[in-house]
Amino acid sequence: FKAQAEGGGTNWPSDEAGVRKLVELFPPLAIDFDLEAMGGQPDTMYGLKLHPGYEYSVEAFVSIQPLLDESSGAVYGWRSSVVRKRQYRTPLGTDEKSNLARLRITVSFDPTASAEILSTQYTLYQ
């Protein structure tokens, strides 16, 4: 597991089941896309209607950082954020069926995200 090998938290799980259990504790990250920009209806319960002959794409670039305690090396939390997102609609190619609509969802993770270390500083007075 890469995080532990690169000096990550001391309480990082050592097996896949442990990692899965830890990841399930992550708070959900909502990614709100502007569906109006792709022809969706604002303020309706229907969201986006897919029309034949178009590809609808939503893309998000996400950063997830472990929060480490400097004194113990333990992971005490996670910070996640949407770095950037975009949505667009494009006509399908002329060689594709005109009765086809395609929805493409892409979520990428920031490989350069690094741990944030909680450092406690003390000032001693005599």
Contact map, one row per residue, 1 for C-alpha under 8 A:
111110000000010000000000000000000000000000000000000000000000000000000000000000000000000000000000000000000000000000000000000000
111111000000000000000000000000000000000000000000000000000000000000000000000000000000000000000000000000000000000000000000000000
111111111001000000000000000000000000000000000000000000000000000000000000000000000000000000000000000000000000000000000000000000
111111111101000000000000000000000000000000000000000000000000000000000000000000000000000000000000000000000000000000000000000000
111111110000000000000000000000000000000000000000000000000000000000000000000000000000000000000000000000000000000000000000000000
011111110000000000000000000000000000000000000000000000000000000000000000000000000000000000000000000000000000000000000000000000
001111111000000000000000000000000000000000000000000000000000000000000000000000000000000000000000000000000000000000000000000000
001111111101000000000000000000000000000000000000000000000000000000010000100000000000000000000000000000000000000000100000000000
001100111111000000000000000000000000000000000000000000000000000000010000111000000000000000000000000000000000000000000000000000
000100011111000000000000000000000000000000000000000000000000000000000001111000000000000000000000000000000000000000000000000000
000000001111100000000000000000000000000000000000000000000000000000000000111000000000000000000000000000000000000000000000000000
001100011111110000100000000000000000000000000000000000000000000000000000011000000000000000000000000000000000000000000000000000
000000000011111101100100000000000000000000000000000000000000000000000000000000000000000000000000000000000000000000000000000000
100000000001111101100000000000000000000000000000000000000000000000000000000000000000000000000000000000000000000000000000000000
000000000000111111100000000000000000000000000000000000000000000000000000000000000000000000000000000000000000000000000000000000
000000000000111111110000000000000000000000000000000000000000000000000000000000000000000000000000000000000000000000000000000000
000000000000001111111000000000000000000000000000000000000000000000000000000000000000000000000000000000000000000000000000000000
000000000000111111111100000000000000000000000000000000000000000000000000000000000000000000000000000000000000000000000000000000
000000000001111111111110000000000000000000000000000000000000000000000000000000000000000000000000000000000000000000000000000000
000000000000000111111111000000000000000000000000000000000000000000000000000000000000000000000000000000000000000000000000000000
000000000000000011111111100000000000000000000000000000000000000000000000000000000000000000000000000000000000000000000000000000
000000000000100001111111110000000000000000000000000000000000000000000000000000000000000000000000000000000000000000000000000000
000000000000000000111111110000000000000000000000000000000000000000000000000000000000000000000000000000000000000000000000000000
000000000000000000011111110000000000000000000000000000000000000000000000000000000000000000000000000000000000000000000000000000
000000000000000000001111111000000000000000000000000000000000000000000000000000000000000000000000000000000000000000000000000000
000000000000000000000111111100000000000000000000000000000000000000000000000001000000000000000000000000000000000000000000000000
000000000000000000000000111110000000000000000000000000000000000000000000000000000000000000000000000000000000000000000000000000
000000000000000000000000011111000000000000000000000000000000000000000000000000000000000000000000000000000000000000000000000000
000000000000000000000000001111100000000000000000000000000000000000000000000000011000000000000000000000000000000000000000000000
000000000000000000000000000111110000000000000000000000000000000000000000000000000000000000000000000000000000000000000000000000
000000000000000000000000000011111000000000000000000000000001000000000000000000000100000000000000000000000000000000000000000000
000000000000000000000000000001111100000000000000000000000000000000000000000000000000000000000000000000000000000000000000000000
000000000000000000000000000000111110000000000000000000000100000000000000000000000000111000000000000000000000000000000000000000
000000000000000000000000000000011111110000000000000000000000000000000000000000000000001000000000000000000000000000000000000000
000000000000000000000000000000001111111111000011000000000000000000000000000000000000001000000000000000000000000000000000000000
000000000000000000000000000000000111111111000000000000000000000000000000000000000000000000000000000000000000000000000000000000
000000000000000000000000000000000111111100000000000000000000000000000000000000000000001100000000000000000000000000000000000000
000000000000000000000000000000000111111100000001000000010000000000000000000000000000001110000000000000000000000000000000000000
000000000000000000000000000000000011111110000001100000000000000000000000000000000000000000000000000000000000000000000000000000
000000000000000000000000000000000011111111000011100000000000000000000000000000000000000000000000000000000000000000000000000000
000000000000000000000000000000000011001111110111000000000000000000000000000000000000000000000000000000000000000000000000000000
000000000000000000000000000000000011000111110010000000000000000000000000000000000000000000000000000000000000000000000000000000
000000000000000000000000000000000000000011111000000000000000000000000000000000000000000000000000000000000000000000000000000000
000000000000000000000000000000000000000011111110000000000000000000000000000000000000000000000000000000000000000000000000000000
000000000000000000000000000000000000000000111110000000000000000000000000000000000000000000000000000000000000000000000000000000
000000000000000000000000000000000000000010011111100000000000000000000000000000000000000000000000000000000000000000000000000000
000000000000000000000000000000000010000111011111100000000000000000000000000000000000000000000000000000000000000000000000000000
000000000000000000000000000000000010011110000111110000000000000000000000000000000000000000000000000000000000000000000000000000
000000000000000000000000000000000000001100000111111000000000000000000000000000000000000000000000000000000000000000000000000000
000000000000000000000000000000000000000000000001111101010000000000000000000000000000000000000000000011000000000000000000000000
000000000000000000000000000000000000000000000000111111000000000000000000000000000000000000000000000010000000000000000000000000
000000000000000000000000000000000000000000000000011111000000000000000000000000000000000000000000011110000000000000000000000000
000000000000000000000000000000000000000000000000001111100000000000000000000000000000000000110000111110000000000000000000000000
000000000000000000000000000000000000000000000000011111110000000000000000000000000000000011110000000111000000000000000000000000
000000000000000000000000000000000000000000000000000011111000000000000000000000000000000011110000000011110000000000000000000000
000000000000000000000000000000000000010000000000010001111100000000000000000000000000001111000000000011110000000000000000000000
000000000000000000000000000000000000000000000000000000111110000000000000000000000000001110000000000000111100000000000000000000
000000000000000000000000000000001000000000000000000000011111000000000000000000000000111100000000000000011100000000000000000000
000000000000000000000000000000000000000000000000000000001111100000000000000000000000111000000000000000001111000000000000000000
000000000000000000000000000000100000000000000000000000000111110000000000000000000111110000000000000000000111000000000000000000
000000000000000000000000000000000000000000000000000000000011111000000000000000000111100000000000000000000011110000000000000000
000000000000000000000000000000000000000000000000000000000001111100000000000000011111000000000000000000000011110000000000000000
000000000000000000000000000000000000000000000000000000000000111110000000000000011110000000000000000000000000110010000000000000
000000000000000000000000000000000000000000000000000000000000011111000000000001111000000000000000000000000000110010000000000000
000000000000000000000000000000000000000000000000000000000000001111100000000001110000000000000000000000000000000011110000000000
000000000000000000000000000000000000000000000000000000000000000111110000001111100000000000000000000000000000000001110000000000
000000000000000000000000000000000000000000000000000000000000000011111000001111100000000000000000000000000000000000111100000000
000000011000000000000000000000000000000000000000000000000000000001111100111110000000000000000000000000000000000000111100000000
000000000000000000000000000000000000000000000000000000000000000000111111111100000000000000000000000000000000000000001110000000
000000000000000000000000000000000000000000000000000000000000000000011111110000000000000000000000000000000000000000001111000000
000000000000000000000000000000000000000000000000000000000000000000001111100000000000000000000000000000000000000000000010000000
000000000100000000000000000000000000000000000000000000000000000000001111110000000000000000000000000000000000000000000000000000
000000011110000000000000000000000000000000000000000000000000000000011111111000000000000000000000000000000000000000000000000000
000000001111000000000000000000000000000000000000000000000000000000011101111100000000000000000000000000000000000000000000000000
000000001111000000000000000000000000000000000000000000000000000001111000111111000000000000000000000000000000000000000000000000
000000000000000000000000000000000000000000000000000000000000000001111000011111000000000000000000000000000000000000000000000000
000000000000000000000000000000000000000000000000000000000000000001110000001111100000000000000000000000000000000000000000000000
000000000000000000000000010000000000000000000000000000000000000111100000001111110000000000000000000000000000000000000000000000
000000000000000000000000000000000000000000000000000000000000000111100000000011111000000000000000000000000000000000000000000000
000000000000000000000000000010000000000000000000000000000000011110000000000001111100000000000000000000000000000000000000000000
000000000000000000000000000010000000000000000000000000000000011100000000000000111110000000000000000000000000000000000000000000
000000000000000000000000000000100000000000000000000000000001111000000000000000011111100000000000000000000000000000000000000000
000000000000000000000000000000000000000000000000000000000001111000000000000000001111100000000000000000000000000000000000000000
000000000000000000000000000000000000000000000000000000000001110000000000000000000111110000000000000000000000000000000000000000
000000000000000000000000000000001000000000000000000000000111100000000000000000000111111000000000000000000000000000000000000000
000000000000000000000000000000001000000000000000000000000111000000000000000000000001111100000000000000000000000000000000000000
000000000000000000000000000000001110110000000000000000011110000000000000000000000000111110000000000000000000000000000000000000
000000000000000000000000000000000000110000000000000000011100000000000000000000000000011111000000000000000000000000000000000000
000000000000000000000000000000000000010000000000000001111000000000000000000000000000001111100000000000000000000000000000000000
000000000000000000000000000000000000000000000000000001110000000000000000000000000000000111110000000000000000000000000000000000
000000000000000000000000000000000000000000000000000011100000000000000000000000000000000011111000000000000000000000000000000000
000000000000000000000000000000000000000000000000000011100000000000000000000000000000000001111101010000000000000000000000000000
000000000000000000000000000000000000000000000000000000000000000000000000000000000000000000111111000000000000000000000000000000
000000000000000000000000000000000000000000000000000000000000000000000000000000000000000000011111100000000000000000000000000000
000000000000000000000000000000000000000000000000000000000000000000000000000000000000000000001111100000000000000000000000000000
000000000000000000000000000000000000000000000000000000000000000000000000000000000000000000011111110100000000000000000000000000
000000000000000000000000000000000000000000000000000010000000000000000000000000000000000000000111111100000000000000000000000000
000000000000000000000000000000000000000000000000000110000000000000000000000000000000000000010001111100000000000000000000000000
000000000000000000000000000000000000000000000000000110000000000000000000000000000000000000000000111110000000000000000000000000
000000000000000000000000000000000000000000000000000111000000000000000000000000000000000000000001111111000000000000000000000000
000000000000000000000000000000000000000000000000011111110000000000000000000000000000000000000000001111100000000000000000000000
000000000000000000000000000000000000000000000000010001110000000000000000000000000000000000000000000111110000000000000000000000
000000000000000000000000000000000000000000000000000000111000000000000000000000000000000000000000000011111000000000000000000000
000000000000000000000000000000000000000000000000000000111100000000000000000000000000000000000000000001111100000000000000000000
000000000000000000000000000000000000000000000000000000001110000000000000000000000000000000000000000000111110000000000000000000
000000000000000000000000000000000000000000000000000000001111000000000000000000000000000000000000000000011111000000000000000000
000000000000000000000000000000000000000000000000000000000011110000000000000000000000000000000000000000001111100000000000000000
000000000000000000000000000000000000000000000000000000000011110000000000000000000000000000000000000000000111110000000000000000
000000000000000000000000000000000000000000000000000000000000111100000000000000000000000000000000000000000011111000000000000000
000000000000000000000000000000000000000000000000000000000000111100000000000000000000000000000000000000000001111110000000000000
000000000000000000000000000000000000000000000000000000000000000000000000000000000000000000000000000000000000111110000000000000
000000000000000000000000000000000000000000000000000000000000000000000000000000000000000000000000000000000000011111000000000000
000000000000000000000000000000000000000000000000000000000000001110000000000000000000000000000000000000000000011111100000000000
000000000000000000000000000000000000000000000000000000000000000011000000000000000000000000000000000000000000000111110000000000
000000010000000000000000000000000000000000000000000000000000000011110000000000000000000000000000000000000000000011111000000000
000000000000000000000000000000000000000000000000000000000000000011110000000000000000000000000000000000000000000001111100000000
000000000000000000000000000000000000000000000000000000000000000000111100000000000000000000000000000000000000000000111110000000
000000000000000000000000000000000000000000000000000000000000000000111100000000000000000000000000000000000000000000011111000000
000000000000000000000000000000000000000000000000000000000000000000001110000000000000000000000000000000000000000000001111100000
000000000000000000000000000000000000000000000000000000000000000000000100000000000000000000000000000000000000000000000111110000
000000000000000000000000000000000000000000000000000000000000000000000000000000000000000000000000000000000000000000000011111000
000000000000000000000000000000000000000000000000000000000000000000000000000000000000000000000000000000000000000000000001111100
000000000000000000000000000000000000000000000000000000000000000000000000000000000000000000000000000000000000000000000000111110
000000000000000000000000000000000000000000000000000000000000000000000000000000000000000000000000000000000000000000000000011111
000000000000000000000000000000000000000000000000000000000000000000000000000000000000000000000000000000000000000000000000001111
000000000000000000000000000000000000000000000000000000000000000000000000000000000000000000000000000000000000000000000000000111
